[in-house]
Structures are given as structure tokens and as C-alpha cells.
Amino acid sequence: MASSVQQLLPATPTSVVPPKSTHHTTLFGLGSCSTMGKLKQYHSQIIRFGLLHENDAMGRVIKFCAISKSGDLRYALRAFHMMPHPDAFIYNVIIRGHLQHQLTRDCILFYLQMLRESVTPNRFTFPSVIRACCVDYAVEEGKKVHAHVLKFGFGSDGVIQNNLIHMYMNFQSLEDARQVFDWMPHRDIVSWTTLISGYSHWGCVDEAFEVFELMPERNSVSWNTMIAANVRSNRFQEAFALFDRMRSEKVVLDKYVAASMLSACTGLGAVKQGEWIHGYIDKNGIKLDSKLATAIIDMYCKCGYIDKAFEVFNGLAHKGMSSWNSMIGGLALHGKGMAAIELLKEMERQAMVAPDFITFVNVLSACAHSGLVEEGRHYFRYMTEVHGIEPGSEHFGCMVDILGRAGLLEEARDLINKMPMIPDASVLGALLGACRIHGEIELREQIGQNVIELEPHNSGRYVLLANIYADAGRWEDVATVRKLMNDRGVKKAPGFSRIELEGVVNEFIAGGRAHPQAQEIYAKLDEVLENVRKVGYVSTTDGVVHDIEEEEEEEEREKLLYYHSEKLAIALGLLKTKHGETLHITKNLRVCKDCHTVSKLISKIYDREIIVRDRSRFHHFRGGDCSCNDYW
């Protein structure tokens, strides 16, 4: 806040008394003012007619300067400091103006000055002050403002109470937010939605759903808030159940719900549902903004329909940054490194769009998935030399992956040592994976231990270290890693695979028999395994570690290996689809070596294309080969 006032305009004449009609004309003119130039003309008239100290006249001047898009907050402040007794209206517009300029601490200071000057706040004061406390994370001040709300008699004001709920949710004070909500005499749709949104953002989805179910009336915003909460928490089945309820209640599907549900389709690999939503968007003329277009492209890419994604991308009248990045990232996932590079070049040719930080993460990832070492080196330098983008941990991680997979472990280590930041778990994890591929035992043990300490709650890091010890036959060390997981309360993420057939998503776990057609599926899989054995298949348990006793290890691992989740999904696909149809499988973990081998053989024997999305990339199995060239 300014502590001194610079000379704004000449001293106020005291002898001129304006006619009443002139006074009204001046104030009316202020209401239609659109530029600071005109505002200053009216301000000079106010000074000329001796109205400089009138709150009504000067309040209009200050309001325009403080909150209008064409205003000038510094001019408003100078005018404010010339006022001998500014009223609540003037304080409100000054506070609101500072909030609009994100000067939240000044909002709070002006509010305190208002109280010191014995100016009583009104119902328009508190929303801006509460929002300022929220943004500034001013917890103690926020609680005091809440007390003032009650003191000045605004405890039943809906707008103020809604802002308090939002503030407490932002402070992660969930009990305080719920208490404000429970004490509200009248709740509107904003009250309910704010509480649901608050619960869903710090991960309390069940509590959010409880409130959602209590709502007397729901609109598309509340439906989307609840659906989006489930999507963010990877509860895709629950999101679909809500979506079905929403449609049954004839709620109109808007672009926000569409974007959330497209993300759910992406998570489940439910392309048929995604196609229906895409068709609904086109049929009902929903505006295809950048976010929605990106969601559609992302859905098709991650459901294995890269050609369809390209069709949507090429059909966009305006391609925003996120659309380019999504398409390049999709090509990277599918191991189409050169196509990703060509799309980058096309992006650069379009003068309106320049690649950014994320673009080059995707390009380098594409190089990593395709074994393009020289191209990776080139674009790692190119991003800085041509576009001035300094590499972050993500870019270093990609380069370490590129070099490590190619067996250039020393170069990868040198690159890590030259990083301007401390290498994170993803960078070290890339080197660790490369060490495993190339049999570097000593180095990968050291890195594996470091990665665990960097991410002590990531179960995958423990599994990877256990695999390292298992590869070396060091079963006591495997047991030590498992004990460490148990001591720290870390649970291994269960592996599962999904396949969408006839609009229904079927989910499998290794050895699971919950599917209603389990008997037929296992019979089909046994038939498939018998056929692949005839062409030379021999099971391999490399990289497969399970929580069983050492003496049972090999026999039990091999038995369970036959019924890994993706094999079960493929078996159902062969049962339920026609000859020649492509099978699309989604898996939450990395494809193991044995399933990769079996999938290649099935694609040849049964003349099927099998597209599998695992944790990090796509595998297109066709004619006995995989698009990854066994490079994953």
C-alpha cells in the first residue's frame, strides 16, 4: 500500500458550487465512461465543482479506476488517499481491485485499515476479503474474518458462506468447511458443489459422494464435479456408473462432462464409449475447444486407435499447443519415433505455434521408444540451441533412457553427473532399467537402493529391486526387500488387464476366476498355450517375482505365469470376436517377457493384430513381430 500521495491534480476550488443539474450530468457521464482519458475529464469536472470530497462522486471515479478493464489501480489509490472519510463502498472497490490484480496481501491490509478507521464492513466486503485470505493462504486472518462475519451479522448470507467453505477447503480444514455448510440455513447449488469439489480435490471421494447423494437437486456442474473426482482418483468404473445415472435423469451432457468422461474412457481403454461421446459432441454442436479436442485425441491415442486420433487432429480448424503435444505424445507411445519427429517439423513450420517444454519431452520419449539414439542426441541439444528451452529432469530422464537402452551406460552416467539439478527417481529409474537389460548387476543394485529412498512409498521401486536380486539368485535379499515393504506399509499395486468387447469392459487379474465365462476362458487359453508350444514356445519366468516361499518359487511362478492377466484378456478376445478382428488390451503394469513372447506367437498363429497398452507404451503384435522390436 502506498504510504504517501503524489500530487494528482490541482488544488480543489472552494468557491464554485455546481448547479444540481450539472452535478447529475457529471455523475451520469461517469457511468458511461470507457477510457482513462474520459475518466480524467470527468474527474477534473468533479474537482472544479468542489465535489472531490463527496463519497458518491469520488466512489464512481475510484470504482472505474480500480476494477474496470480500462482502469488504473495506481490512479485509484491516489484518489483514495485524497478522501478524508472513504465509506464502505469505496473500501470495497479498492479491496476488489487489489484482488483482481492478485495483490491479496494488500486486500487484507486495506480491510484492517477499514476496521481501524471505524468503517463498518457490509455484505459486499467479505467475499473479496475471504477470497484474498484463501489465495494468500492466510489461515489465521481467514479465521478472524470468519469471526467478523458472525460479529457483523452476516452468518446467514449465502455468498459469504460459500466463500468460507471454499476458503476452509483450500486450507485443508475439512471439518471447518463442513461445519460452515451444516450451519447454513439456506444452501444453493454453489454450496453443495463447493463442498463436493473441496472433498474431491485432497482425495476424499467417498465423502464427496456422500454429500452428492444428499443434494436435493443436481445440475450438470455438480454431476461433472463428482464424475471428475472419480476420474482423478482413477475410479473409472464409478465415473461410468455416475455417467449412466446422469443420462437416465436426462441431464444435458456439456463439454465439461464430455472431457471428464473421455478421460475415464482413456483410463479404462473403453474406446466404444469414447466414440459415442465423440459422436454426441459432433451431433449436438458442442464447441470443440482446445481442452476437449485434446481429450478426444488423447482418448484415441491411448486406446490404441492412432489413425483415428490423427483423423481428429487433422480435422481441427485450429490446433492449439495441447493438441500438438497430445498427438506427438501419442505417436511416442506407439513407438512411431520418426512420425513424431516429422510432426514436430510440421509444428515448427506453422508460424503461430512454437514447441514448448512438453513438446520436447514427448519427442525425446518417442526417440527412447524407437531406439533413435542420434536423433535423441540432436533434439536434446536442439531444444536449447534453437528454442532456448533449458532441459528439465524429464528431458534428462528421456536421454538417460535412450542411451541406457542402447547399452551406452557410461555416457548415460556422465549425463546424470552433468545435470544442473539433483537426479530424481525417474532419471535414476531409467538408468536402473537399462542396467537390468544389459546385466549390469553391481551398478543397478546401488541405484535400486537409492531409488527406493527417493520414493519410499512407490511399490514399483521395491519390486524392481527385488527383481534385480532375483535375477542374481539372491533370495535372501529378495526377502529383505519384501520385509522392508511390509515394515513401511507399502502395498504392491495389483496387476490387471482390460479388454472392451461389445461396449463392456472386462477386467482380469493373474489367475483370477471372477469372470462369468471363466471356465470357457481358461479352456481357450489352455488351447492357445498348447498351440504356441507346437511352434517352440517355452515359458520364461525372467522378471516375474511373486510373494511366495523360496522352495515353491519356480514351480508356482511358472504355473501363475501361464494365467497372467493379459493372456486371459486375449483368450476372451479370441472367444468373442471374429477372425481377423484386432484385439485391444490395456494393462496397468509393464508387459513381462513371457507374455510378450506369447502375444507375438498368437498374432502369427491366429492371424490377429493384438494391440497392448502397458504402463509406458503400446505394443502392436502382428505376424509374429512387435512394433517395439523387443525394445521395451
Protein Blocks (a to p, Z undefined) as FASTA:
>chain_A
ZZbdcdfbdcddfkbccdfklmmmmmmmmmmgcbfklmmmmmmmmmmnopmmpmklmmmm
mmmmmmgmklcfklmmmmmmmpmbdcfklmmmmmmmmmmnopaklmmmmmmmmmmnopac
dfklmmmmmmmmmmnopmklmmmmmmmmmmnopamgmklmmmmmmmmmmnopaklmmmmm
mmpmbdcfklmmmmmmmmmmnopamlmmmmmmmpmbdcfklmmmmmmmmmmnopaklmmm
mmmmmmmnopacdfklmmmmmmmmmmnopaklmmmmmmmmmmnopacdfklmmmmmmmmm
mnopamlmmmmmmmpmbacfklmmmmmmmmmmnopaklmmmmmmmmmmpmkbccdfklmm
mmmmmmmmnopaklmmmmmmmmmmmnopacdfklmmmmmmmmmmnopamlmmmmmmmpcb
dcdfklmmmmmmmmmmnopaklmmmmmmmmmmmmmmlmklmmmmmmmmmmnopaklmmmm
mmmmmmnopacddddddddeehiacdddehiakbfklmmmmmmmmmmmmmmmmnopacdf
ehiacdddfklmmmmmmmmmmmgfklmmmmmmmmmpcehiacddddfbdcdfklmmmmmm
mmmmnopacddddfkbccddeehiafklopZZ
